[in-house]
Amino acid sequence: MKQIRIVTKDRPGILAEITDAMATACVNIEDLTAESTGSHAVVEMTVDRYDEALRALARTPFRAITEDILILKLLDRPGALAEIARRFKDARINLRSARTIHRAQGECIVAIDAENTDEARAIVRDVLIS
């Protein structure tokens, strides 16, 4: 699965501009995280129409970075994510981001962005959705 990341100088209205661009292009945002980190803002999202989202963002002042992410299904219990994070640590693979997408019925869906996607995919194959 692909993730779109935008890193930009923080100012009022960034999220409105990005979501307006998606709406105008009829792109549905499936998952979105937006954070301010000092003077910069970071927006990460997955969308239903990836190529159209990139074209829409190209018409804005924002530079989109695309990354492959791994979607994992874990048991929703204490320590489940720690076990996965330890696998990456033991393999010396840096995690760029991790976020919970959905929790229900004893399961947790987690999106992970890791360096060396192919090697990362191999070490989580048993819990990999996509």
C-alpha positions in Angstrom: 0.0 0.0 0.0 1.2 3.5 -0.7 1.2 6.4 1.8 1.5 10.1 0.9 3.5 12.3 3.3 3.7 16.0 3.1 6.3 18.0 5.2 5.9 21.7 5.0 6.4 24.9 7.0 3.6 25.1 9.6 1.0 27.8 9.2 -2.8 28.1 9.6 -4.9 26.5 6.8 -2.5 23.7 5.7 -5.0 20.9 6.5 -7.8 22.8 4.9 -5.8 23.3 1.7 -4.8 19.6 1.5 -8.3 18.2 2.2 -9.8 20.7 -0.2 -7.5 19.5 -2.9 -8.5 15.9 -2.3 -12.2 16.9 -2.3 -11.9 18.8 -5.5 -10.3 15.8 -7.2 -13.0 13.5 -5.7 -10.3 11.6 -3.8 -11.5 9.9 -0.6 -9.0 10.1 2.3 -9.0 6.7 4.0 -6.5 7.5 6.8 -5.0 10.8 7.9 -2.5 11.9 10.5 -1.5 15.6 10.8 1.0 16.9 13.4 2.8 20.1 14.0 6.5 19.7 15.0 7.8 23.1 15.9 8.0 25.1 12.8 7.0 22.3 10.5 3.8 20.3 9.8 3.7 16.7 8.8 0.6 15.2 7.1 0.4 11.5 6.3 -2.5 9.9 4.5 -3.7 7.0 2.5 -6.4 7.5 -0.2 -8.7 5.6 -2.4 -7.3 7.1 -5.7 -3.6 7.4 -5.2 -2.6 8.7 -8.7 -5.3 11.3 -8.7 -4.3 12.4 -5.2 -0.7 13.0 -6.4 -2.0 14.9 -9.5 -4.2 17.1 -7.2 -1.3 17.8 -4.8 1.0 18.7 -7.8 -1.4 21.7 -8.3 -0.8 22.9 -4.7 2.4 24.4 -3.1 2.9 21.1 -1.2 5.5 18.6 -2.1 4.2 15.0 -1.7 6.5 12.2 -0.8 5.2 8.7 -1.5 6.2 5.6 0.5 5.3 2.0 0.6 3.7 1.1 3.9 3.0 -2.3 5.5 -0.4 -3.0 6.9 -0.4 -5.5 9.8 -3.1 -7.3 11.7 -2.2 -7.8 15.4 -4.0 -9.0 18.4 -5.3 -6.0 20.4 -3.5 -6.8 23.6 -0.6 -5.3 25.6 2.8 -6.0 24.1 1.6 -6.9 20.6 3.1 -3.9 19.0 6.2 -4.1 21.2 6.8 -7.6 19.8 6.7 -6.3 16.2 8.9 -3.3 17.0 11.4 -5.6 18.6 11.6 -7.6 15.3 12.6 -4.4 13.5 15.1 -3.5 16.2 16.7 -7.0 16.0 16.9 -6.8 12.2 18.3 -3.2 12.5 15.6 -1.8 10.4 14.5 1.8 11.2 10.8 2.5 11.5 9.9 5.9 10.0 6.3 5.8 11.3 3.8 3.5 12.9 0.2 4.2 13.6 -3.0 2.4 14.5 -5.6 2.6 11.8 -8.4 0.5 13.3 -9.2 -1.4 16.5 -12.2 -3.8 16.8 -13.2 -7.2 18.0 -9.8 -8.0 19.6 -7.7 -7.0 16.6 -5.7 -4.0 15.8 -4.7 -2.8 12.2 -1.4 -1.0 12.2 0.4 0.9 9.3 4.2 0.8 9.4 6.6 2.7 7.2 10.0 1.1 7.4 13.3 1.5 5.7 14.1 -1.4 3.3 10.5 -2.4 2.6 11.3 -5.8 1.2 13.3 -6.9 4.2 10.7 -5.4 6.5 7.9 -7.3 4.7 9.8 -10.6 5.2 10.1 -10.2 9.0 6.4 -9.4 9.5 5.0 -11.9 6.9 3.0 -13.8 9.5 0.9 -10.6 10.4 1.0 -8.8 7.0 -2.3 -7.8 5.4 -0.7 -5.8 2.5 
